[in-house]
Amino acid sequence: MESLLTKIDLAKDDMTAVEKKIADYILSHSTLIPNMTTKELAQKTDVSEASIVRFARVVGIDSFKAFKLALVKDLAVTETTLTDFNVLQQKDTPYDSFQKVIHVNKAAIEACAEAMDKRELEHAVDIFARANRVVFYGVGGSSTAAIDAHYKFTKLGYAATTSPDFHYMLSLIPHLGKSDVFVAISTSGRTKDVLELVRFAKKKRVPVIAITNLDKSPLYREADVRLCTPNVESDFRIASIASRMTQLTIVDTLYMGLLHRKGEGLIDRYAEARDEMVKLRR
């Protein structure tokens, strides 16, 4: 598949003078663009903000926000070819791989800001703040985020649950209700086991929060609240590297948001657990 940067380069001959100016800057400073606003890029290229928006449409993308997400995918996947099988054709040293992992993870985390809807995030924290029991479910690479969320929410005092066992989760859902939360974690939003449990939870009127790619996937459509991750990996991949990082970033964000909501009441409990750990080390 043709990368976005290649597409821009090939289309330059048919662009206006203003569009060429924007294209040249993007091609020369591609790694800076995902962190820039339309205003900042307009200032750098000495054009109007409207010209930046029109440029995105010229290359077939509806908005500058969507353009930046597409560019992040280009930088994190196409350019470094870290998460697909092309990596096997490169003669990287372990330190080369280390540098690429840093680049990919950093780009993925920075792209999270563009994919996240502030209102959806605030809505999710409100739901968690009222919840009695929280259940996390993810399979494959997404199970890492579910386990991490289970651990963190237990520290917050919730009756948190997770399991990779589909049948165990199936038997758990009938015991949930409106005051509980089911969190479905899936990069693609199309994993069958995840969708089956989500639909069962909705029958029980359990609020469903999805951590999934910014895409109109079945999980995106089914969820009550959508905490979206950027699309930073190809389907033909050897590991969930960048996508796992985006999921963990959202889990950490929820944890911190609820830590602030619960306030100082948690400090004594944290201290009690820490003191007991210190005793066990002796």
Secondary structure, 3 states (H helix, E strand, C coil): CCCHHHHHHHHHHHCCHHHHHHHHHHHHCCCCHHHCCHHHHHHHHCCCHHHHHHHHHHCCCCCHHHHHHHHHHHHHHHHCCCCCHHHHHCCCCHHHHHHHHHHHHHHHHHHHHHHCCHHHHHHHHHHHHHCCEEEEEECHHHHHHHHHHHHHHHHCCCEEEECCCHHHHHHHHHHCCCCCEEEEEECCCCCHHHHHHHHHHHHCCCCEEEEEECCCCHHHHHCCEEEEECCCCCCCCCCCCHHHHHHHHHHHHHHHHHHHHHHHHHHHHHHHHHHHHHHHHC
